[in-house]
Each structure stands twice: as structure tokens, then as C-alpha cells.
Amino acid sequence: MKVSGFTFIRNAVKYDYPVVEAITSILPLCDEFVVAVGNSDDATRQLIEGIGSPKIRIIDTIWDDSLREGGRVLAVETDKAFDALSGDSDWAFYIQGDEVLHEKYHQPLKDAMLKWREIPEVEGLLLNYLHFYGSYDYVGDSRRWYRREVRIIRNDKSIRSYRDAQGFRKDGRPLNVKAVEATMYHYGWVKPPEAQQAKQEN
């Protein structure tokens, strides 16, 4: 079984994204990892290079800022990274720059990928989410925050990132997925107020 990881990032240093932690949290499960690094005003590319893993391949991208409204540009950048994955991978593991997977979930996810590998009707795996808010001591429980998301998908390039890159679709429909008892930690709302404001504005 071959697994490819992928993500996109821009201005990680400027906006304090834990992208290194994000990538390295799933890297042990991946045979390769593609990072789409957008045109940044900081040392984001050097940050990714500094991980120093031979599994990582960087592709340089230019964000289409006309697609920022509604977050469409995030889906476009996700697809760029996905499309750059090797064609012989069975699964593609997606993570965003403010998410981290605890190592205790590595084995359950590996087992699930092996279990469903030969069943093509299963197009993805669904993970639980825990949203930290304000600090690492508080967990958000707002209904508007997603509780589960697809983060592992078939390496099928007809699958596309959806809306603001929170999910995936194939031919316009939701994927057929299986839930896994594994939880992704989301730290997107754990920032000093001024950094959070800057992130929202940019």
C-alpha cells in the first residue's frame, strides 16, 4: 500500500500556522508528501525545506486572489497539491496547515486504509474533529464548526476539493466514505487576537 500526503500553505510564518507540526504529524503514514507553497511574503518555503525529509516535495504556486471570496482559492490550491501526487499511490492523506493528528491515531488509520484498499466503492475515510478555541485549554463546540471531515481519499484525480477546501466531491456528489475512530485536532482559532484578525483579513 502506498500513501501520499498533501497540503497547501502560504505565509505560514507571518500568520503563525503550525504547518511543520501538521506535516510531521502524518508524515510517518506517508510514502511521499507534496506541499503546494503559495507566493509568500515570508520564509514559508524555507520553513518547509527545514523539515528535511526526503519524502517531501515542494511545488511553487501563485494564488489567484480573485478567488478569495468564499474561500474558493483554498480548494484550487488543494487540487494543485493533489494533482501533483504520484499516480501509483492508493490513498491521499490531506491535512491543512492548522491541523495536527496525534500519533495514537496512526495505527487505526493505517488499518482502515488497508481494510478498504481493495474495495473501490469506499472513496474516502472520515475523521472526527476537535476544535481548540482561544487557547489549548478550550475546546469549541459550536454547531457551525464541522465535527467530522474527509481527510483520506482515493488517489483518483476526478475527486476535487469542494468550496473552501473543507471537503471533497466526485462528479459533484459527496464521496462514499467510512468513518474511522480517529480525531484531527484543529488549532485554527488558537492565536493571539491580533494574529487572528490578520488571518481573517488576509
VEXLOVO-451475 format. One record per residue (C-alpha): residue number from 1; x, y, z. Coordinates in steps of 0.1 Angstrom, whole numbers. Example, Ala and Ser with C-alpha at 12.3 -4.5 7.8 and 13.67 -1.06 7.14 Angstrom:
BEGIN
rec nr 1 xx 123 yy -45 zz 78
rec nr 2 xx 137 yy -11 zz 71
// end
This chain:
BEGIN
rec nr 1 xx 0 yy 0 zz 0
rec nr 2 xx 13 yy 34 zz -9
rec nr 3 xx 0 yy 66 zz 7
rec nr 4 xx 7 yy 102 zz -4
rec nr 5 xx 2 yy 132 zz 18
rec nr 6 xx -6 yy 167 zz 6
rec nr 7 xx -13 yy 202 zz 18
rec nr 8 xx -10 yy 238 zz 7
rec nr 9 xx 3 yy 268 zz 26
rec nr 10 xx 11 yy 305 zz 22
rec nr 11 xx 26 yy 330 zz 47
rec nr 12 xx 29 yy 303 zz 74
rec nr 13 xx 55 yy 323 zz 94
rec nr 14 xx 36 yy 356 zz 91
rec nr 15 xx 3 yy 341 zz 104
rec nr 16 xx 18 yy 316 zz 127
rec nr 17 xx 4 yy 284 zz 111
rec nr 18 xx 17 yy 252 zz 128
rec nr 19 xx 23 yy 237 zz 93
rec nr 20 xx 55 yy 219 zz 103
rec nr 21 xx 36 yy 202 zz 131
rec nr 22 xx 8 yy 194 zz 107
rec nr 23 xx 30 yy 178 zz 81
rec nr 24 xx 52 yy 159 zz 105
rec nr 25 xx 21 yy 146 zz 124
rec nr 26 xx 10 yy 125 zz 94
rec nr 27 xx 44 yy 120 zz 76
rec nr 28 xx 51 yy 86 zz 92
rec nr 29 xx 19 yy 73 zz 74
rec nr 30 xx 30 yy 87 zz 40
rec nr 31 xx 55 yy 75 zz 14
rec nr 32 xx 56 yy 109 zz -2
rec nr 33 xx 43 yy 143 zz 7
rec nr 34 xx 35 yy 172 zz -16
rec nr 35 xx 34 yy 207 zz -3
rec nr 36 xx 20 yy 235 zz -25
rec nr 37 xx 37 yy 266 zz -13
rec nr 38 xx 20 yy 298 zz -24
rec nr 39 xx 36 yy 331 zz -32
rec nr 40 xx 45 yy 343 zz 3
rec nr 41 xx 58 yy 374 zz 20
rec nr 42 xx 79 yy 354 zz 45
rec nr 43 xx 102 yy 324 zz 48
rec nr 44 xx 74 yy 298 zz 43
rec nr 45 xx 94 yy 278 zz 17
rec nr 46 xx 125 yy 277 zz 38
rec nr 47 xx 103 yy 266 zz 68
rec nr 48 xx 91 yy 236 zz 48
rec nr 49 xx 125 yy 228 zz 34
rec nr 50 xx 138 yy 228 zz 70
rec nr 51 xx 117 yy 197 zz 78
rec nr 52 xx 145 yy 179 zz 60
rec nr 53 xx 125 yy 148 zz 49
rec nr 54 xx 133 yy 131 zz 16
rec nr 55 xx 95 yy 123 zz 14
rec nr 56 xx 86 yy 160 zz 9
rec nr 57 xx 83 yy 176 zz -25
rec nr 58 xx 75 yy 213 zz -28
rec nr 59 xx 56 yy 228 zz -57
rec nr 60 xx 56 yy 265 zz -60
rec nr 61 xx 22 yy 281 zz -68
rec nr 62 xx 7 yy 315 zz -74
rec nr 63 xx -26 yy 322 zz -57
rec nr 64 xx -55 yy 336 zz -77
rec nr 65 xx -66 yy 364 zz -54
rec nr 66 xx -97 yy 369 zz -74
rec nr 67 xx -110 yy 336 zz -59
rec nr 68 xx -105 yy 346 zz -23
rec nr 69 xx -142 yy 354 zz -17
rec nr 70 xx -159 yy 323 zz -3
rec nr 71 xx -125 yy 306 zz 1
rec nr 72 xx -125 yy 291 zz -34
rec nr 73 xx -88 yy 298 zz -38
rec nr 74 xx -82 yy 273 zz -9
rec nr 75 xx -98 yy 245 zz -29
rec nr 76 xx -79 yy 254 zz -60
rec nr 77 xx -46 yy 252 zz -41
rec nr 78 xx -56 yy 219 zz -26
rec nr 79 xx -63 yy 205 zz -60
rec nr 80 xx -28 yy 217 zz -72
rec nr 81 xx -12 yy 197 zz -45
rec nr 82 xx -34 yy 166 zz -50
rec nr 83 xx -28 yy 167 zz -88
rec nr 84 xx 10 yy 166 zz -82
rec nr 85 xx 8 yy 133 zz -63
rec nr 86 xx 24 yy 101 zz -78
rec nr 87 xx -1 yy 82 zz -98
rec nr 88 xx 6 yy 48 zz -82
rec nr 89 xx -5 yy 58 zz -47
rec nr 90 xx -36 yy 40 zz -33
rec nr 91 xx -46 yy 68 zz -8
rec nr 92 xx -41 yy 105 zz -5
rec nr 93 xx -40 yy 120 zz 30
rec nr 94 xx -49 yy 156 zz 32
rec nr 95 xx -41 yy 179 zz 61
rec nr 96 xx -44 yy 217 zz 65
rec nr 97 xx -18 yy 239 zz 79
rec nr 98 xx -36 yy 244 zz 112
rec nr 99 xx -44 yy 207 zz 119
rec nr 100 xx -25 yy 181 zz 138
rec nr 101 xx -30 yy 143 zz 141
rec nr 102 xx -19 yy 126 zz 173
rec nr 103 xx 3 yy 96 zz 168
rec nr 104 xx -21 yy 74 zz 187
rec nr 105 xx -43 yy 75 zz 156
rec nr 106 xx -17 yy 64 zz 132
rec nr 107 xx -24 yy 26 zz 136
rec nr 108 xx -62 yy 29 zz 133
rec nr 109 xx -59 yy 49 zz 102
rec nr 110 xx -33 yy 26 zz 86
rec nr 111 xx -56 yy -4 zz 95
rec nr 112 xx -86 yy 14 zz 79
rec nr 113 xx -66 yy 22 zz 47
rec nr 114 xx -55 yy -15 zz 45
rec nr 115 xx -91 yy -27 zz 52
rec nr 116 xx -108 yy -7 zz 25
rec nr 117 xx -79 yy -6 zz 0
rec nr 118 xx -94 yy -33 zz -23
rec nr 119 xx -130 yy -20 zz -20
rec nr 120 xx -133 yy 7 zz -47
rec nr 121 xx -168 yy 17 zz -35
rec nr 122 xx -151 yy 32 zz -5
rec nr 123 xx -138 yy 65 zz -18
rec nr 124 xx -126 yy 81 zz 14
rec nr 125 xx -122 yy 80 zz 52
rec nr 126 xx -140 yy 103 zz 76
rec nr 127 xx -122 yy 116 zz 107
rec nr 128 xx -136 yy 132 zz 138
rec nr 129 xx -126 yy 168 zz 147
rec nr 130 xx -117 yy 186 zz 179
rec nr 131 xx -116 yy 224 zz 176
rec nr 132 xx -94 yy 243 zz 201
rec nr 133 xx -105 yy 279 zz 207
rec nr 134 xx -86 yy 308 zz 221
rec nr 135 xx -60 yy 286 zz 238
rec nr 136 xx -50 yy 250 zz 240
rec nr 137 xx -72 yy 246 zz 272
rec nr 138 xx -105 yy 253 zz 255
rec nr 139 xx -124 yy 232 zz 230
rec nr 140 xx -150 yy 248 zz 208
rec nr 141 xx -184 yy 231 zz 205
rec nr 142 xx -203 yy 254 zz 181
rec nr 143 xx -226 yy 237 zz 158
rec nr 144 xx -213 yy 257 zz 129
rec nr 145 xx -179 yy 240 zz 133
rec nr 146 xx -176 yy 207 zz 114
rec nr 147 xx -175 yy 177 zz 136
rec nr 148 xx -162 yy 152 zz 110
rec nr 149 xx -144 yy 157 zz 77
rec nr 150 xx -130 yy 135 zz 49
rec nr 151 xx -92 yy 137 zz 51
rec nr 152 xx -82 yy 105 zz 34
rec nr 153 xx -93 yy 100 zz -2
rec nr 154 xx -86 yy 76 zz -31
rec nr 155 xx -58 yy 88 zz -54
rec nr 156 xx -85 yy 95 zz -81
rec nr 157 xx -79 yy 128 zz -98
rec nr 158 xx -116 yy 131 zz -107
rec nr 159 xx -121 yy 139 zz -70
rec nr 160 xx -120 yy 176 zz -64
rec nr 161 xx -117 yy 199 zz -34
rec nr 162 xx -150 yy 215 zz -25
rec nr 163 xx -160 yy 251 zz -18
rec nr 164 xx -134 yy 264 zz 7
rec nr 165 xx -114 yy 232 zz 8
rec nr 166 xx -132 yy 216 zz 38
rec nr 167 xx -144 yy 186 zz 19
rec nr 168 xx -142 yy 167 zz -14
rec nr 169 xx -166 yy 158 zz -42
rec nr 170 xx -166 yy 135 zz -72
rec nr 171 xx -187 yy 144 zz -102
rec nr 172 xx -204 yy 170 zz -80
rec nr 173 xx -216 yy 144 zz -54
rec nr 174 xx -203 yy 137 zz -19
rec nr 175 xx -178 yy 108 zz -16
rec nr 176 xx -188 yy 73 zz -3
rec nr 177 xx -168 yy 72 zz 29
rec nr 178 xx -162 yy 51 zz 60
rec nr 179 xx -159 yy 67 zz 95
rec nr 180 xx -127 yy 59 zz 114
rec nr 181 xx -123 yy 63 zz 152
rec nr 182 xx -95 yy 89 zz 148
rec nr 183 xx -96 yy 126 zz 157
rec nr 184 xx -79 yy 155 zz 140
rec nr 185 xx -70 yy 184 zz 162
rec nr 186 xx -78 yy 218 zz 147
rec nr 187 xx -59 yy 248 zz 160
rec nr 188 xx -71 yy 275 zz 136
rec nr 189 xx -87 yy 296 zz 164
rec nr 190 xx -57 yy 293 zz 188
rec nr 191 xx -39 yy 326 zz 181
rec nr 192 xx -34 yy 359 zz 197
rec nr 193 xx -63 yy 383 zz 188
rec nr 194 xx -41 yy 404 zz 165
rec nr 195 xx -28 yy 374 zz 146
rec nr 196 xx -64 yy 360 zz 143
rec nr 197 xx -76 yy 393 zz 129
rec nr 198 xx -48 yy 395 zz 104
rec nr 199 xx -55 yy 359 zz 93
rec nr 200 xx -92 yy 368 zz 87
rec nr 201 xx -84 yy 399 zz 67
rec nr 202 xx -59 yy 381 zz 45
// end
